[in-house]
Amino acid sequence: MAVTTDGRASRAVLRVCLATGFVTLLDSAILTVAAPALRSELGATTAQLQWILAGYSLTFGLALVPAGRLGDRLGRGRPLAVGLALFAAGSLVGATASDADVLVAARLLQGVGAGTANPQVIGLLQDHYAGPARARALGAYASTGAFAMVLSPLVGGGILSGLGPAAGWRVAVGLAAPLGLAVAVVALRVLRRGSTRAGGLTPRGAPGRDGGAGDGRAAGRPAGEGLSASRARGGRVGGGFDAVGLVLVTLVTLGLLVPFVAEGPRAVVLPLSLGVLVAAVGALVVWEPRYARRGRTPVLAPALLRSPTYVLGCVVAAFSFGAALGYSAVLMLFLQDGAGLSPVQAGLVTTPGAIASVVAANLSWRLFRRFGRRGVTVAVGAKALVAAGTALAVAVAPTSTVVAVLVLSQVLTGVVGGLTISPNQTLTLEGAPGTERGVAGAALQLVQRVAATVCIAAMTGTFVGRTDGAVPGVLDAHRDGLVVVSAAVAALALVAWAASLLDERLARPAAR
C-alpha cells in the first residue's frame, strides 16, 4: 500500500509505541495492588512473594541488551510483536496459576517479553522522528506511561473490590493478555507496511531529500525497520551482543538478591552469595575491557565507566528508581494488610501522588533549563527529607491520621520524583562519550532494573518479616515494618543525593 507523505505511517508507529508502553506499565502497577490478595489466595511464602514482585524487573533488565541487538539486525517490528506475545502469554499463565511458583515463572516470562518490546519502542521513536518531533514523541510516550501509573491503582482496585480477592487477582493479572495480544497484532500490521516513497529513511521532523520534513519512512522498507536495522543490513553493527557479560551481570544481580529471598540457613547463604558476587564482579571487570578491545560492544562499555557524569547519574537513577518501586510494593501491602483498606481505597491513597508526579514531570524541563544538575541535587535531597519525615510521622502519628500522612507523603514524593527523573536521565546520557551513546541508554535501564529487583525483594522481605503474625487490619501492628522501609528509602535517597552533589562539584572546574 502506498503511504502518502502526510506522516500517517509515523503516527501509526507512534500509536503502537504508546499502546505498548501503556499495556506493560499498567500491568506492572496493577500487580502491586493485587499482591496482598494473590499472596493470601495462593498461600505464597515471603520468598515467593518477593520473586513475584521482583522477578519481573530482573528478566526485564536482562532482556534489554540482546533484544536491542535483535532489533538492530532484524528490524523493530517482529521483535516488538514477539515481546508483546510473550508478555501476554505470561499474563495468561499467571492468571491461571495453581500455585505461587507458577506465578513466579509467569512473571519472569512477562519480564522477558516487556524487556524485548521496550528497546524496539525506543528505537522506533528514534528512527521515525528527529528534532522537535522526536522530543514531542518521547514526551507523549512519557505522558502515556504516567497516565498508566495514575490509572492502574484504580483499575486494579476496582477489579479486586468488584470481583473479590479469589477471582479479582486472576482477572487483574490476566488483563494484560488480551491487551498485549491486540497490540501485537496491530504492531505486525503497522510495522510491515511498506512505502513507495523513493530515497532513504528520513525521520519525521528532519529535512527530507526534497528539503521538506521527513516522515520516518523509506521506500520498499517496512515501517518498523528503521535506521538501526538499515545499518545492520549494510554492515556489522556492534559485533553481536555480549552474552558472557550478560551472564556475569545476572550473577552479580543474583549475588545481591539471594540473601534477601533465600530461605536456607544464613550462615550458608550469605558466604555463598558473597562469593558469587565477588567472583562475578571480578570477572566482569576483566572481561568487559577485553571484549571491547575486540571491537565488540560490551554490556557495560569501559568508556562509560570512565565518565564520572554518566556513572554518578546512573547511581542517582538506580537508587531513586529502586527505592520508588520497592516502597510502592510495601505501601500497598501496608494499606491493605495493615490499615485494612480495600484495594480501591488503597489505590485512592496513591493516586494523588501519581498525579503530582505527572504534573511535576511536565514542569521538570524548566528546572533543568534553569538549574541543571543543581536542580536535580536539590530535588533528590528533598526526597530524602520526605522519606525521613514519613518514617518519623508514621512512627508517632495517631492511628487515625496515618493514612492522611501517607497521602501527603505520596504527593510530596511525587513532586520531587517527577522533577528528578527526566533531568537526571538527560544529564546522565549527555555524559556518555559520543561513541557509546547507543549503549548508554540500555546500560542505564539495565542498572535501574537491577536496582529495582534488589530493592523490591529487600523491602518486601523486610516488611513481611517484621509483620508476620500481625493481625490483619490492625495498623499499629504493621507500623514498624513501614517505618523501617521508609527509613531505608531515606538512606537510599541520601546516597543518590551525595552522587548528584559530587557530579555537580566535579562539573564546576570543567565549566570554568
N, C-alpha and C positions, 0 to 999 in steps of 0.2 A: 504494500500500500504506500502510495506517495504521501509524504508528510510535508505540509507547506512550511514556509519559513516564519510562521507566526509564533513559534515556540511551543506548540501543542505537545510535542514529544517531550520537551524538557519539563513541562508542567505535569505531564503524566508520570514521569520518573520521580518528580518531587512528591507527588501524592503517594506513590509506592513507598518512598523512603519515610514519609511521615507516618503512614499506616504501620510500617514495620516497627518504628520506634515506639509508637503508641501501644501496640499489642504487647511487646516484650516488657515495657516498663509497667504497664497496667497489671500484667500477670505477677510480676515480681513483688509489687507492693501489696496486691491482694493476698498473696500467700502469707505475708506478715500478719495481716488481720486474721486470717484463718488459722494461724499457728496454735493458739490455745485449744480450739475445737478439735483439730486433727490430732493434736497430742493426746487429748483425752479419749477420743474415739478409737484411735489405733493403739493406745497404751504405749506410746513411744517413750523410750528411756531418754535421759538427758542427752546422751551421746547421739542418739538417733535424731532428736530434735535439732541438735547442733548441726548435724550433717544435712538435714532437710533445709535448714535456713542458710548454711554457709556453702554447701557443696555446689550450688548454682554459680556463685561467684568464682569458685575455683576453676571449674571447667570452662566458664565464660572467658576468663582471662587466658587460660592455656590455649584456647582455640583461636585467639585473635591473630597471632602471627602466621600460623600455617594457612588460615583462611584468607588472610590478606594476600599472601603469596599466590594462593589458588586463584583469587580474583584477578590478580595481575596477569596470570597466564591464560586463563580461560574466558575472561570477561566477567562482568559482575552478575549477570542475570541468573545463570544456573546455580552458582554458589549461594546467592541470596534465596532462591526458591528452595534449595535443598536445606539450608539452615532453618528456614521457616517451617518446612515439613518436619524436620527433626524436633523443632521446638513444639509443634503441635502434637507430634507423636508422644513426646514426653508428658505433655499435658494430659493426654488421653490415658496413658499408662498410670499417671499419678492419680487421676480421678477414680480409677477402678482398682486402686491398690488394696490388697487384702491385709497387708501389714506394713509397718513403718520402713522396713528395709526396701521394699518395692518402691515406696515413695521416694526414698533416698536415691535409688537408681534412676527414677524418673526425673528428679531434679537435676541430677548430673547430666542426663541426656538433654534436658532443656537448656542447660548452660552451654553445652556444645553447640546446640542449634542457634541460640542467641549470639554466641561468640563467633559463629560462622557468618551470620547475617550482618552483624554490626559493621565490620570493615567494608562490606560491599556498599552499605548505605553511605558511609563517609566518602568512599571512593566515587560513587555515583554523583554525589553533590559536588565534589571537586572536579570531576570530569565534565559535567554538564553546565557548570556555572563558573563565572570568573568575575573578579572585581566586586562592585556593589551588589550585583545579582547573587554572587556566592554568599556574601555577608547576609543578605536577606534570606536566602535559602537555609543557611545554617541557623539563623535566628528563628525561622519558622520551625525547624527541627527541634531546637531547644525549647521553644514555647509549647510544642506538642508534647514533649516529654514532661514538662512542668504541669501541663493540663492533666496528663495521665496520673501524675502523682497526687494532684488535688482530687481527682475523681475516684481513684482506686479505693481509699478507705471507705468511702460512701457506698460504692458498688459492692465491695466485699462485705461490708457490714450489713447492707440491705439484704444480700443473698442469705447470709447466715441467720439474720434475725427473722427473715420471712420463711425460710425452709427448716430452720432448726439446725443444731450442730451436726447431727448424724448425716443428713443429706446435704446441708449447706456447704460444708467444707469441700465435698466432692464436686459440687456444681462450681464453686469458686475456683478450685484448682483446674477443673476441666474447661473453664470458659475460654481459655486460650486456644483450645483445639480447633473449633470451627473458625474462630477469627484468624488464627495463623494459617490454616489451610486456604481460606478465602484470599488472604493477601498473597500467599504463594502462587495461587492460580493467576491472579491479576498480574503479579510480577512477571510470570512467564510470558503472558500475552504482551504486556507493555514492553518488556526488555528484549523481546525477539523481533520487534518490528524493525524493518529496515527503512532506509531513507534513499530517495533517488537524487538527493542533492549532491552535486559534484564537489570534489575537494575533500580535504581532511577535516577531522572533527574540530569544531570551534566551540568552546564553552560559551554558554549564554552569558551575555554581558561583556564578552571580549570581542575585539574587532574581527569581523569575518574577512574573507578574501576580497569581497567586493567593497570593503570599508564599512559595511553595516554591522549591526550587532549579531553575534553568533547565537545559535540556538542549541548548541551542545550536541549536534548530530553529525554523522558522517555518511557519505554515500556508500550504500550497499553493506553497511555495518550495523549490527543490532544496536538498538539504543542503549542497551545495558553494557555495551563493550566500549569503554571509554579510553582515555589517553593511556592509562596504565596497561590495559590489555593490548593496545596497539603497539606500545613499545615492546611488550613481551614478545609479540609476533615478529618484531623487527630485529630482535637481538636478545641477548642474555640480560635478564633483569635480576640483579642481586644474587645470582647463582643458587637458586633454591632457598629453602628455609633451614634454619639452624636446629635440626632435630635433637642433637646432643645438648645444645644449650637449653632447649625447651624442657628436656628431661631433667636437667640439673636444676632449673628454676622450679620444676614440680617438686623435686626432692627438698629444696630449700623451704618451699611452702609447707610441705608435709612435716618437715622438721620443726617448724614454728607451730603448726596446727595440732599435731598429735598429742602434745602434753595437755591440751585443753579438752580433747574428745576421747582419749583412750580410757578404757575402764579397768585396765590392768593395774598391778601394783606400781606406784610412782617410783619406787626405788629401782625398778627395771625400765619403766617408760622414759623417765627423764634422761638418764645417761644415754640410752639408745637414741632418743630424739636429738640430743645434743651432738652425739657422734655423727649422725646423718647430716645434721645442719652444718657442722664444721667441715666435714668432708665435701659436701656439695658446694659450699661457698668457695672452698679452696680450689676445687676442680673448675668451677665457673670462672674464677679469676685467671686460671691458667688457660682454659680452653677458648674463651671469647677473643682475646687478642690474637691467638694463633689462627683461629677461624677467619678473623678479619684480614690477617696478613695474606691469606689465600685469595683475596679479592671477593670474598663472600660477605653476606650481610648477617651479622650475628643478632641474636635476640636482644642483647644489651651491648650496643656498639661501644667500644672503648672510647671513641671520640666524644660520645655523650657523657660518659663518666668523667671526662676531663673538663667538662663545662660546669663551673660552680653554680651558675644560674639555673641550669637545667636540673642538676642533682638536687639542689635545695628546693626548687619549685616542685619536684617530684615528692620530696619529703612533706611539703605543705599539703599537696593534693592527696597523698596516700593517707596521712594521719587524719585529715579532715574527712575524707570520703569513708574511710574505715570506721571512724568514730560515729559518723552520722548513721550509717547502715546498722551498726551494732546497737546503738542506742534506740533506733526506731524499732528494732525487733523486741528489745527488752521492754520498751514503753507499752507496746501492745499487750505483752504478757501481763505487765503490772496493771494496766487499766481494766483488763477483763478478769484476770485471776485474782488480783489484789483489791482493786476498787469495786469490783462486782458490776462493772458497766456492761451493757450489751455491746455487740460488735458495732452497731450503728452509733451508739453513744461514744464508743472509743474512737471511731472514725471522725466524729464531730470535734473531738478534743484536738486531733492533729490537723484538721482541715485549715483552721486559721493560720497555722504556721506554714503550711504548704502554699497558701495564697500569698502570705507575706514574702515568701521566698521568690515566688514568680514576679511580684512587683519589684522587689529589690534587684533581682537579676536583670530586669529590663532597664533599671537605672544604673547598673554597675558600670556601664561604659563611661558614664560621666565621672565616676570615681576614678576609673582607670586613666582617663584622659587628663584629669587634673593632678592626681597624686601618684600614679604609677604604683611601684612596689610599696611605697609608704602606705597607701590606702589599704592594700592587702594586709600589711602588717598590723595596722590598727584594727581592722575587721576581725582578723584571727585572734588577736589579743582580747577583743571584746567577746568573742565566742568562748574563750577560756573563762572569762569572768562570769558569763551567763551560766556556763556549766557548773562552776563552783558555787554560784549563787543558788542554782537549782538544788544541788546536793544539800546545802545548808537549809534552804527553805523547806524541802521535803522532810528533813530530819526534825525540824522544830515546829512546823505549822500544825495548827489544829486539824484533826482528821477531816472535818467538814470543808476545809479550804484547800486541801492538797490538789484536787483536780483543777481548781481555778488557778492555782500556782503553776501547774503544768501547762495549762492553756497559754498563760502569759509567757512562760519559758519557751514554748514552741514558737510563738510569734517572734520573740527576740532572736531565737536561734535561726529561724527562717530568714530574718532580715540580714543578719551578719553572714549567714551561709550564702545567701543569694548575692551579696556584694563581693564575695570572695572567689567563687568558682571560676567564672569566665575570665576575670582579670588575671588570676593566677595561672590559668591554663595558657592564656595568651603570652604572658611573660615567660613562662617555662619553655614553650615551644620556640619563642624568639631567641632563647638562649642556646638552642641546639645549633651545632655547626651546619652550614648550608648544605653540605654533602650528606647529612644524616637527617634532614627534615622529614624524609619519608618514613623512617622507622621510629622517629622520636615520638610521634603520636601514639603508635601502637605500644611502644615501651611504657609510655605514661599510663595508658589504660591498663596494661598488664600489672604494673606496680600498684595501681589503685585497687584492682581486683584481688591481688594477693593480700593487701592490707585489709580489705573488706572481709575476706574469708577468715582471716585470723581474728579480727575484731568481733565479728558476729559470733564465732564459736566461743571466744573467750568471755564475751559479755553475757551471752545467754547462759553459758555454763555457770558463770559466777552467780547470776541472778537465781537460776533454778536451784543451784546448790545451797544458797542461803535461804530459800523459801520452801524447800522440800519439807513436807509435813505440815506446812501452814494451812490453816482453814481457808478454803476459797471464799473470796468476798470479804475477808477481814483485812482491811487496808493496813492497819498497824503492823500486822504480821509480815507484810511484804515491804515495808518501808526500807529496812536495812539493805535489801538487795538493790533497790533503785538508788539509794544514796551512794553505795559503793560504785555502781556503774556510772553514775553522774560524776563522781569524783575522778573516775578513770577517764571519762571524756574530757574533763578539765585538764588532766595531765597530758593527754594526747594533744589537745589544742595548744597547750603551753609549749610542747616540743615543736609543733607547727609554727607557732609564733616566733620561737627562737630561730628556726630555719629561715623564716621570711625576713626577720631583722638582720640576720647575718648576710643574706643576699643583698639587702638594701645597703648595708655598710660596705660590702665588697664592691658594689657598683659605684659608690661615690668617687673613688680615685679615678675610675675609668671615665667618669663624666666630666672631670676637671680638664 
